[in-house]
Amino acid sequence: MRILILGSGAREHAIALALAREAAGHELLVAPGNAGIAAVARTVPVDPSDGAAVSSLALEEAVDLVVVGPEAPLIAGVADAVRERGIPVFGPDRAAARLEGSKAFAKRIMAEAGVPTGRATDVLTAADLDGALDAGGAPYVVKADGLAAGKGVLVTADRDAARAHALAWLERGPVLVEQFLAGREASLFFVSDGDRAVPLSPAQDYKRIGDGDTGGNTGGMGAFSPLPWLDAAFGGEAAFVDHVRATIAEPVLRRLAAQGSPFVGLLYCGLVVEDRDVRVIEFNVRFGDPETQVVLPRLATPLSELLAAAASGTLDAVEPLRFSDEAAVGVVLASEGYPGEPAVGRLITGIDEADALDGVHVVHAATDRAGDGLRSSGGRVLTVVGVGGSVPEARARAYAGVERIHLPGARWRTDIAERE
């Protein structure tokens, strides 16, 4: 197949790596890509949020499938533009993408579908905010309603900090004050063709910048898969996945279809688990980052078959997915200053040494090639992935890879999967 992937981050590099290792020998194009992606695919300098430009590129290159990586193009309606030209797309249309584009919309869909989640109050003014904070009490959960690059959420016991965070985001649009949900977090991806929900293997990510879940919120500082703790918490992964599919994913998909917005693509369920109680923290409408980096290396079923079946409405013909028994752990290396203003343009060395280690590979997120080598170009720069027979073995391999890489001022968490 000739496949066009939209995006330039670690998620898109992980997708490209999964497709490149298939025996079918696909021709991969990525717009715009990054330095790591360029090693396994042809990169094209096209804006992934420009529907007309993406459609034209897809037609010119006669691609068989377009895979939309980031959320911004989906919310901008790029999938709609490509479908209008008769090209299969893995990614929801603009209407269904509101599930991530507006947290208030997502809460409404969940309420109509009877999906378990926390209470939420829409806030439009400072007066609304004070009332919502007082009614909910600590810990306070404040979320920007729209896209915020993983930085719109604050969970804190400090009312003043919650209020300041909310007021800052109110300048850009509505915010939500939500009920705090206690428990362990898990991420579960479902591939959908509009009717069916096919689950991948669960993962857990780490949103805070610092060890022990301290500091500011980020797009994600690491992840691991599978989740051994589900055995004790839920009687095993299969029982957990079946429960989430029946009580969360399928009801939401049915509700979206009933309102004329069938969901074709990847439904990301961000969940909190306490005993056998599972509730939704958030939905995303695309592969998550950094969870994709640890889920796809374990997928034994060809990813291309899964994505193409979803785009063509034929998931019923796909055999049950197969996953490796191995575990994967990913550790994100971020630039100095992240999640604030990241330092960019710094030389990166040691990636080849890390890639040469047994069970280790490096996924690029924000890199480019300069005259004298590889340099950082954003906040989260790399994900170092270790794969092994158990979570501890995979974790040891990932951190061995981190030790080989040098990026001046880089920061990373030292406790990814430590609890396992």
Sequence and secondary structure as in RCSB ss.txt:
>XXXX:A:sequence
MRILILGSGAREHAIALALAREAAGHELLVAPGNAGIAAVARTVPVDPSDGAAVSSLALEEAVDLVVVGPEAPLI
AGVADAVRERGIPVFGPDRAAARLEGSKAFAKRIMAEAGVPTGRATDVLTAADLDGALDAGGAPYVVKADGLAAG
KGVLVTADRDAARAHALAWLERGPVLVEQFLAGREASLFFVSDGDRAVPLSPAQDYKRIGDGDTGGNTGGMGAFS
PLPWLDAAFGGEAAFVDHVRATIAEPVLRRLAAQGSPFVGLLYCGLVVEDRDVRVIEFNVRFGDPETQVVLPRLA
TPLSELLAAAASGTLDAVEPLRFSDEAAVGVVLASEGYPGEPAVGRLITGIDEADALDGVHVVHAATDRAGDGLR
SSGGRVLTVVGVGGSVPEARARAYAGVERIHLPGARWRTDIAERE
>XXXX:A:secstr
 EEEEEE SHHHHHHHHHHHTSTT  EEEEEE  TTGGGTSEE    TT HHHHHHHHHHTT SEEEE SHHHHH
TTHHHHHHHTT  EES  HHHHHHHH HHHHHHHHHHHT  B  EEEE SHHHHHHHHHHH SSEEEEESS  TT
 SEEEES HHHHHHHHHHHHTTS EEEE    SEEEEEEEEEESS EEE   BEE  EEETTTEEEE S SEEEE
S TTHHHHHSSHHHHHHHHIIIIIHHHHHHHHHTT   EEEEEEEEEEETTEEEEEEEESS  TTHHHHHGGGB 
S HHHHHHHHHHT GGGS    B S EEEEEEEE TTTTSS   S EEB HHHHHTSTTEEEEESSEEEETTEEE
E SSEEEEEEEEESSHHHHHHHHHHHHHH B TT B  S TTTT 
